[in-house]
Amino acid sequence: MTCIDVTTQQELDAVLARGDHPHIRSEPDTRLIVSGSASVEAWDSASVEARDSASVEARDSASVEAWDSASVEAWDSASVGGSKYVAIQRHGDRVVVREGATATVIDIPACDRLDDWCDYHGIETDEQGRLILFKGVDGEFRSEHRHPDGTECVYRPGETVVAPRWQPHQDCGDGLHLSPSPVHTLSYASGASRWVAVAAWPSDTVVIAQGYGIPDKVKAASVEVLFEVDRRGRRLADAAAVPA
């Protein structure tokens, strides 16, 4: 799906009709309407009206008025208003929910702490208290990324994978990168054809903090590869017998 900047209602409608993802950057005095089940992002000083079950991400000083069962995720200094059955996720105390809004407001933490990140993504734990996370791999259970020494990183069910280097900082590198769901892995392993569930100890796992938004990956010092799953995270009965 391609992300495209739009400034007019005509451009917005055309992008949605093609199935692409619009970034709305209209002038403040131009209000664009999003309806149906469309999903868009509003940036800068854009002004958007969301109807039906539309979903809007508002950033910078964007302004959104939401109705029906629309949902809004608001960041930075965005201003949001909403009717009773609208859900607003407010990221940070600079977001303004306008006076008179009757929407349900959910305050989202920064999620750079592991506990908050796990709560946000709904991470499950096993009976030992280890986090259940996911890795996208190829038909031979290999990661797209190699270890720093050039060797392949393989995640075969039943084996333990250890990072050659481990540093618990919140930047990429120096650890095994893992995702909260199989679908999330596709942002970093677009060619994945198989997925595995892995178990990581919370004490050896940190959130990889990114520029903005909720982080969608962590890194760990080591993991036990539990079993193969399908794209929805459901365990495959016999991973070894499943074709790539």
N, C-alpha and C positions, 0 to 999 in steps of 0.2 A: 504494500500500500504506500503510495507516494504522498508526502506532505507538501501542500501548496498554500502559499499566501493568497488571501482574497481580501478585497476591500469593498465590494458591492454585493447586493443581494443576487444579482445575475451570476456573478462569478461563484458565489457560495453554492447556489443551486446546481450549477454545472459541475462543480467539483464533487458534490455529494452524489449526483446522478452517476458519475463515473466510478464511484466507490473509493475515491481517494480521501485523504484526511485534510480538512481545511484548517489553516491557521488564520483566524480573523484579525485583521489589522486596520479596521475602518476608522474614520475620523469620529470624534466624540459625538457629533451631532447627526451621525448616520447610524440608526439602529437596525441591525440585521436580525432576521427571525430564523430560528432553528426549530424544526418541529419533527414529529414522528419519532423514530428511534435513532436519529442522527447523533453522531459524536464529533464534537469540534473543540478547538482550543481558541480562546480569546486572549490576545496579547496587546501590549501597549495601552492605548486609551480606547480600545474598541468597546462598542456598546452592543449588547446582544440580548434578545428576548428568547427565552427557551420555553417551548410548549410541549405538550404531550409527554412522552417519555425520553425526550432529548437529553443528552449528557454534554455538559460544557466544562472545560477546564479554563479558569480565569487567572491570568497572570498580570504582573506589572500593575497598572492602574485601570485595568479593564472593568467595565460595569456590566452586570448581568441582572436581568429581571426574569425570574423563573416561575412557571405556572404548572398546574396539573400535577403530574408525578415526575416532572423533570428532576435531574440531579445536577449539582454544581460542585466542582472541586476548586477551591479558591486559594490563591497564593499571593505573596507580596502585599501590595496595597489595593488589591481588588475590592470593589464594592458590589455587594450582592443583596438582592431582595428576593423573597420567595413566599408563595402561598402555603397553606397548611400542610399539604402532602408532598412538598418539595424537600429533598434532603440536601443539606449543604455541608460539605466537608471543609472545615476551616483550618488551613495550615499556617499557623503563626498568628500572633496577636495584632498584626497590622491590617489584617483583613477586616473590612467593615461590613457587618450585616445591618442593612438599613433599617431605620426606625419604622415600625409597623409591620415588619416581616413576621409571618407566623410559621415559617419553615422550621423543620427540625435541624438543629445545628450540632454537628459532631466535631469536636476539637481534636485534631490529629497531632500527635507529638512529632518531633523531628525525625524519629525512627533511626537515629544514628547509634542509639544504644541497642544492644542485641535483644533485650527483653521487649522493648517497644516494637522493634522490627518483627520479631516472632509473633507478637499479638496482632500486628497489622496484617501480616500475610497468613495467619492461621496455621503456624508451623506446629506439627505434631511431634511428640517425643515417644521413644520406645520405653520398655520397662526399666531400662537402666538410666533413663533421663537424658539420653542422647537425642540431638535434633535430627529429624528426618528431612533430608534435603535431596536435591536432584541434580543430575549431570546428563547433558546431551552428548552422545557418542556416535561413532560410525558403526558399520556392520561388524567390526572386530572389537568393539568396545573401546576404541581409541578416541581420545579427545582431539579436537582440532588443533589444540595448542600443545607445544612440546615443553619439556622441562628446560630450565636455563642452560643445561649442558647439552641440549639437542636431542636427548633421548625421548622416546614416545611416552606419553602418559596414558596408561591403560586402566580401565575401570571394569574388570571382570567380576561378576557376582561371586561372593565368597572370599575375595581377596581384600587385603588392606593396602591402601595407597598412602604414602607418606610424602609430604612436600620436601624436596631437596633442601630448600631454604625456608625458614619460617620467621617472620617478624610480625608481631601483632599490631602494626600500624593500620590505618584505615584507607590506605591507598592500594591500587592494584599491585600485584606481584608479591613474591615472598609468601606464597600459600596456595592452597587448592581452591579455585573459584567454584562456587556452588550457587544454585538457584532455589527459590521457594516452590517452584512447580516445574514440570516438564515444559510447559508453554513458555515460561520465562527464559529457559535455556536457549530458545531460538534467537534471542537478541544477541547472543554471543557464539552460538554454534548453529548457524543457519543451515548447514548441511547435515545436521544430525538425522540419523535414521533409526536410532534406538535411544532409550533412556533408562537410567538406573537410579534406584533409590539408595542413598548412602546415609550412614549414621555418623554424626560428628559430636564431640563433647563440647558443651557450651563454653567451658573454660579455655578451649583452644580454638575458638571461633570469634571472628570480629566482623562487623558490618563494613562493607566497602562504601564509604561516603562519597557521593557524587555531587556535582555542582548544584543541582536543584532537584526537587522532586523526591519521592520516596525511593530509597535505594532498593535495587532489585537483585542484589547478590551479596554474598558474604564470602569470606575465605577461612579455611581451616588448616590446622597443622597436619592433620591426617584424617582419613575416613575409613570406615569399614563399608565395602560395597555389599549391600544386602541382597537385592534381587532386581530383575528387569521389570520395568513398568511400561504401560502404553502411554500415549500422549496425554491422557487425562489423569495419569498417576496411579492407575489400577494395576495391581501386581499381575504379572503374567505367570501362569501356573508352572511352566517349564521353560525358563529363559534360554537354556542351551538349545532347545528344540525349535525355538522361534526363528524363522528366517529373517534375514536383514531386509 
